[in-house]
Amino acid sequence: MPGNSFAYQGDALNRLMETLTPAQRAAAILPAPPHELVIQVQRAGASFPGVAIAALGEASQEAARRLLDAVFSCYPEPNRREAFACIDANGGIGALHVAVYASTASTRT
């Protein structure tokens, strides 16, 4: 879509979703996001919504790496390195989960 500043990241997500099996895709698509005020850092071993990247095949894991790279691409290189270092220090990309939320249209009157 012209003028969409996040099209590059959205395209990377779409490429990841295309690599998922139907069951993985169903697990990754959640009905609605949690309210931002209830999102908390979780402890190791906690249950996360979506599909675990570690459970995905090699092609899907590579697509997930490209998605992270796309998401972090708008940050300065030192910040990107720090973000990836934090992910690596907390179990690597395999410890992450991917979840997308089905669109919920709101009507304004």
Secondary structure, 3 states (H helix, E strand, C coil): CCCCCCHHHHHHHHHHHHHCCHHHHHHHEECCCCCHHHCCCCCCCCCCCCEEHHHCCHHHHHHHHHHHHHHHCCCCHHHHHHHHHHHHHCCCHHHCEECEECCCCCCCC
